[in-house]
Amino acid sequence: MLTSPFSEWFEMNSRSVNKKVMPKQGPRSEALLIERFFSRRLRLSQVRVLVAIASAGQLKLVAEEMNVTPAAVSKQISEMEDALKHPILQRSGNGVVLTELGHLLARRGRELLDQLDRTRVEVEAMCTGQAGRIGIGAGYSLSALIFPALAFTLKRQTPNVTLSLKEGTFSYLAPMLADSTIDLVVARYTTHRLISSFRQQTIFQDPMVVVCSAHHPLAAKSDVGWADLEGLPWILPEAGSPNREYLERDLAQHGLTVPPGCVESQTWTMNLELLTIYPFLAMLPLTLTRKYRFVTPMRVLPVSMEAGLGAVKAVWREDSDDVLVDLALQTLHRNARDAWNDVGIVQQSQPGR
C-alpha cells in the first residue's frame, strides 16, 4: 500500500488522468507543440516508463520495477501529456489503460528501445572485438516456449549474431555452461554440483499439470482425483529426468505406480500428436497447454502436481560479462511479461542480472 506523503498525491494525480481536459489548439499551434516535444522535450526515461506501463498496466508495478516512486512515474506521463496537450493514459479500475495516442507512442517507443539495444550491442562488439555469438540451452519442456521467441527478438536486435541452441536436462547442460560451450541455460530443476559457480534468477512461474485429450474418458468427468488415474497409460518423460522423478514421486504419494503400456517421449510436438490418437495421460507445462489448446484440444485434470517444478530459472556463469547474455536475460523477462500474458498466465519478473 502506498504511504504518505506520496499516496495522497498519487491518488489525486491518478484520478485526474480521466478528468484532465486538454486545451484545444489550432492545427499550426499543435504541429509546433509536437515538433518541440520530439526535438527538445522527449526523454528516454519517459519512453521507458511508457513502454513499461503498456506491459504492466499499473503505475505501482512500473514504479517497483524501475525502483522509483509511483509519483515519479505519474510525473513522467504528466509531463508528456502537458507537452502534447493530449491524454496518454486513462484510469481503469485499479490500473490504467493507454489512449490511442498512448498505444502509438508505446509501440514506437518499444521499437526505439529495441533499436538502441541493438546499437549498443553492435557498438560494444565493434569496440571490444567480441564475436557475435551466444549459446543457449533449455529443458525439453521449455525449448518450444523459450527458443522461438528468444531467437526472434535477438535476431531482430542483433541480426548478425550466431545462435547455438541446445536441448537437455540441466545436469546435461550444466557442464557446457561451466566450460563456456553455452552461455545461458533456462531450466526448472537446477540443482547440480556446479551450481556454486553459477548465478540464477527466476524468470516466470509455469507449473506442470496432468492433461488428457478432449476425447479422453476422463475429460467428461466433473470430478477427477488421483485414484481415477490408476492403470491408465502415460506419455512419460525420459527415465532419470527430473520431470520423470517428480511424476513418479507424485504417483507414489497417492499409492500409484507407472503402469505398463506407456510411451517415453521428450518431444513435445510428438506428445501433443500422441494425445490425439490414443487415450494417454501426459505431464505438460501449463503454458504449453494454453498456447496449443486450439491445435490439440486438451483438458487439464484437477490433480495437484509437485510444486517444485513451477519456477523457470535462467542460469549463467558468475564471471560472465557478455553483453549478449544481458540482452538475452532482458529478452526472457520481456517475453515472460508479454508473450506468456497472451496465453492468460500473468507473470511478474524482474529484468537484469
Salt bridges, closest charged atoms under 4 A:
GLU11 OE1 - ARG91 NH2 3.89
GLU30 OE2 - HIS86 NE2 2.27
GLU65 OE2 - ARG337 NH1 2.92
GLU79 OE1 - ARG43 NH2 2.78
GLU81 OE1 - LYS20 NZ 2.96
GLU111 OE1 - ARG108 NH1 3.12
ASP114 OD2 - ARG156 NH2 2.84
ASP114 OD1 - ARG334 NH1 2.84
ASP117 OD1 - ARG120 NH2 3.76
GLU122 OE2 - ARG118 NE 3.33
ASP183 OD1 - ARG317 NH2 3.66
ASP206 OD2 - ARG188 NH2 3.03
ASP228 OD1 - LYS221 NZ 2.99
GLU248 OE2 - ARG244 NE 2.78
GLU264 OE2 - ARG244 NH1 2.99
ASP319 OD1 - ARG317 NE 3.68
ASP326 OD1 - ARG353 NE 2.40
ASP338 OD2 - ARG110 NH2 3.50
